[in-house]
């Protein structure tokens, strides 16, 4: 969201409340305190989260179901005051938020429920772009984590690699690519000609475009999210069709992830184009 935190704080709070209410408040049981330590997310913890989100100028929030290992449920938010000296000359800086669910949630509730949840989470947010898909639940900072991730990501191109903190520094109003659910706001949707023009450019009957309030839309690629598998020939043609249309607005990182070369980064970002 290419807006200052003070403009989106209430919207982010509404989305967090929706997520917590839907998955159950106990799904998020821990948060990171100002010293970087994990604290139990009890009633006092929730009061702290609300206060931090609504009153700080550039809050960072990390909520998890567990304080150790890989989380199944997670909420992350990186807020920025875009008129501060740190960001005023950075057109790529944004406020960014993510919500994570385990695959068992999708299997239990089905893709229609997850899609509607994603729409409900997105509804109050003045997003420029966003997406929902399978993702590698990898702790990239751990020794060997990046190498392991690099080994698998090119085989399963439909997976997302979670790097929200880094992305929030330079994505601006661009898009990260084509995903199961691809949310488009301004200016990209307007430059595409709007939802109706975008719909007309997509030929596959398995791709739908749903117009949302506020000059926004969501593109859905099939009924279920797919990881793909290049070794098995599952190349995800729906993703490729959408990616070709979105190519002029594709976000390209300035610096590669740890363990990735610049060539690796280009290959990953263009995996549905080359």
C-alpha positions in Angstrom: 0.0 0.0 0.0 1.7 3.2 -1.2 0.3 5.2 1.7 1.6 6.3 5.1 0.7 4.1 8.1 -1.6 6.7 9.6 -3.8 6.4 6.5 -4.1 2.6 6.7 -3.9 1.8 10.4 -7.6 1.5 11.0 -8.0 -0.7 7.8 -5.1 -3.0 8.9 -6.7 -3.3 12.3 -10.0 -4.3 10.7 -8.3 -7.0 8.6 -6.4 -8.4 11.6 -9.6 -8.6 13.6 -11.3 -10.4 10.7 -8.4 -12.9 10.4 -8.3 -13.5 14.2 -12.1 -14.0 14.3 -12.1 -16.4 11.4 -9.2 -18.7 12.3 -9.8 -18.3 16.1 -8.1 -15.9 18.4 -6.0 -18.8 19.9 -4.4 -19.3 16.5 -2.2 -16.3 17.2 -0.7 -16.9 20.6 2.6 -15.0 20.5 4.0 -11.6 19.4 7.4 -9.9 19.2 7.9 -7.2 21.8 9.9 -4.0 21.3 13.1 -5.8 22.5 12.7 -8.5 19.9 11.6 -11.2 22.4 8.5 -13.4 22.1 5.6 -12.7 24.5 2.4 -14.5 25.0 -0.5 -12.8 23.2 -3.0 -12.6 26.1 -5.5 -9.8 26.7 -2.7 -7.4 27.7 -0.8 -8.4 24.6 -3.7 -7.6 22.4 -4.1 -4.2 24.0 -0.4 -3.6 23.3 -0.9 -4.7 19.6 -3.9 -2.4 19.1 -2.1 0.6 20.8 1.1 0.0 18.7 -0.9 -0.3 15.4 -3.1 2.7 16.0 -0.7 5.1 17.6 2.8 4.5 16.3 4.0 6.1 13.1 5.9 3.2 11.6 5.0 0.0 13.6 6.3 -3.5 12.8 4.1 -6.3 14.0 4.8 -10.0 14.0 2.2 -12.4 15.4 2.5 -16.2 15.4 0.9 -19.4 16.6 4.3 -20.5 18.0 7.4 -18.7 19.2 9.8 -21.3 17.8 10.1 -23.1 14.5 8.0 -22.6 11.5 4.6 -21.1 12.1 1.3 -22.3 10.6 -0.7 -19.2 11.4 1.0 -15.8 11.1 0.4 -12.1 10.7 3.0 -9.6 9.7 2.8 -5.9 9.1 5.4 -3.3 8.2 4.1 0.2 8.5 5.9 3.3 7.3 5.5 7.1 7.6 6.2 7.9 4.0 6.7 11.6 4.7 9.6 10.9 7.1 13.2 11.6 6.0 13.8 7.9 5.8 11.2 7.3 3.1 10.4 10.6 1.5 12.8 10.0 -1.4 12.0 6.3 -1.8 9.1 5.9 -4.3 9.3 2.1 -3.7 8.5 2.1 0.0 5.1 0.9 1.1 3.1 -0.4 4.0 2.7 -4.1 3.7 0.7 -6.8 5.4 0.5 -10.6 5.2 -1.8 -13.3 6.6 -0.8 -17.0 6.6 -2.8 -20.2 6.8 -1.7 -23.8 6.9 -2.6 -26.1 4.0 -4.8 -28.1 6.3 -7.1 -25.0 6.6 -7.6 -25.1 2.8 -8.2 -28.8 2.8 -10.8 -28.5 5.6 -12.7 -25.5 4.4 -12.1 -25.6 0.7 -10.9 -23.0 -1.8 -14.2 -21.0 -2.0 -14.0 -20.3 1.7 -10.3 -19.3 1.5 -11.1 -17.0 -1.5 -13.9 -15.3 0.4 -11.6 -14.9 3.4 -8.9 -13.3 1.2 -11.5 -10.9 -0.2 -12.8 -10.0 3.3 -9.2 -9.3 4.4 -8.5 -7.2 1.4 -11.8 -5.3 1.4 -10.8 -2.4 3.8 -7.2 -2.2 2.6 -6.3 0.5 0.0 -4.0 -1.9 -1.8 -2.1 -1.2 -5.0 -1.5 -5.0 -5.5 -1.5 -8.2 -3.6 -1.9 -11.9 -4.0 -2.8 -15.3 -2.3 -1.2 -18.6 -3.1 0.7 -21.5 -1.7 4.0 -20.4 -0.2 7.2 -21.9 1.0 7.1 -21.7 4.8 10.8 -21.3 5.0 13.0 -19.4 7.5 15.4 -18.0 5.1 17.7 -16.6 7.8 18.6 -20.1 9.0 21.9 -21.7 7.8 21.2 -23.6 4.6 17.6 -22.4 4.4 18.2 -20.3 1.2 20.0 -23.1 -0.6 17.2 -25.6 0.2 14.6 -23.1 -1.0 16.5 -22.4 -4.2 16.6 -26.1 -4.8 12.8 -26.4 -4.8 11.4 -23.1 -5.9 12.1 -23.5 -9.6 10.5 -26.9 -9.7 7.3 -25.5 -8.1 6.7 -22.1 -9.8 3.2 -21.6 -8.3 4.6 -21.3 -4.8 5.3 -17.9 -3.3 8.5 -17.0 -1.5 7.7 -14.9 1.6 10.0 -11.8 1.8 7.5 -9.2 2.9 10.0 -7.0 4.8 12.3 -6.7 1.9 9.6 -6.3 -0.7 8.0 -3.4 1.3 11.1 -1.3 0.7 11.0 -1.2 -3.1 7.8 -2.6 -4.7 6.0 0.7 -4.9 2.8 0.4 -7.0 4.1 -2.5 -9.1 3.0 -6.2 -8.9 4.9 -9.3 -7.9 3.5 -11.5 -10.6 0.7 -13.9 -11.3 -0.8 -16.0 -8.5 -3.9 -18.0 -7.7 -5.5 -14.8 -6.5 -4.0 -11.6 -7.9 -5.3 -8.4 -6.4 -4.9 -5.3 -8.6 -5.5 -1.7 -7.6 -4.4 1.6 -8.9 -2.5 2.6 -10.9 -1.9 -0.8 -12.6 -5.6 -1.7 -13.1 -6.3 1.8 -14.6 -3.4 1.5 -16.9 -4.7 -1.9 -18.0 -8.0 -0.2 -19.0 -10.0 -1.4 -16.0 -11.5 -4.8 -15.0 -13.6 -5.2 -18.1 -10.7 -4.6 -20.5 -8.5 -7.0 -18.5 -11.3 -9.6 -18.6 -11.5 -9.3 -22.4 -7.8 -9.9 -22.8 -7.8 -13.2 -20.8 -8.9 -16.0 -23.1 -9.0 -19.0 -20.7 -12.5 -19.8 -19.3 -10.8 -20.9 -16.1 -9.7 -17.4 -15.3 -12.2 -15.0 -13.7 -11.9 -11.3 -13.1 -14.0 -9.9 -10.3 -14.4 -6.1 -10.0 -14.1 -4.7 -6.5 -15.0 -1.3 -5.0 -12.6 1.5 -5.3 -11.2 0.8 -8.7 -9.8 -2.6 -7.7 -10.2 -6.2 -9.0 -9.1 -9.7 -8.2 -8.1 -12.2 -10.9 -8.7 -15.9 -10.0 -6.7 -18.6 -11.7 -8.8 -21.8 -11.5 -10.8 -23.2 -8.6 -7.8 -24.4 -6.5 -4.3 -22.9 -6.0 -1.6 -25.0 -7.7 2.1 -25.3 -7.0 2.9 -26.7 -10.5 5.8 -29.1 -11.1 8.2 -28.5 -14.0 9.6 -32.0 -13.7 6.1 -33.4 -14.2 5.2 -31.0 -17.0 2.7 -29.0 -15.0 3.7 -25.5 -16.3 0.7 -23.6 -15.0 -0.7 -22.1 -18.3 -3.2 -19.8 -16.5 -0.4 -18.2 -14.6 1.6 -17.7 -17.8 -1.4 -16.1 -19.5 -1.9 -13.5 -16.7 1.9 -13.0 -16.3 2.2 -11.9 -20.0 -0.4 -9.2 -19.5 1.2 -8.0 -16.2 4.8 -8.0 -17.5 5.1 -4.2 -18.0 4.3 -3.7 -14.3 6.4 -6.5 -12.9 8.4 -5.7 -9.7 12.1 -6.6 -10.1 14.3 -6.6 -7.0 17.4 -4.5 -6.9 19.3 -7.0 -4.8 19.1 -10.8 -4.8 18.0 -12.9 -1.8 20.7 -14.5 0.3 21.8 -17.6 -1.5 20.4 -16.4 -4.8 22.5 -14.8 -7.6 21.1 -11.9 -9.7 20.6 -14.4 -12.5 18.5 -16.6 -10.1 16.4 -13.6 -9.1 15.7 -12.8 -12.7 14.8 -16.4 -13.5 12.4 -16.5 -10.5 10.7 -13.2 -11.3 10.2 -14.2 -14.9 9.4 -17.9 -14.3 6.1 -17.5 -16.2 7.5 -15.4 -19.0 10.7 -17.1 -20.3 
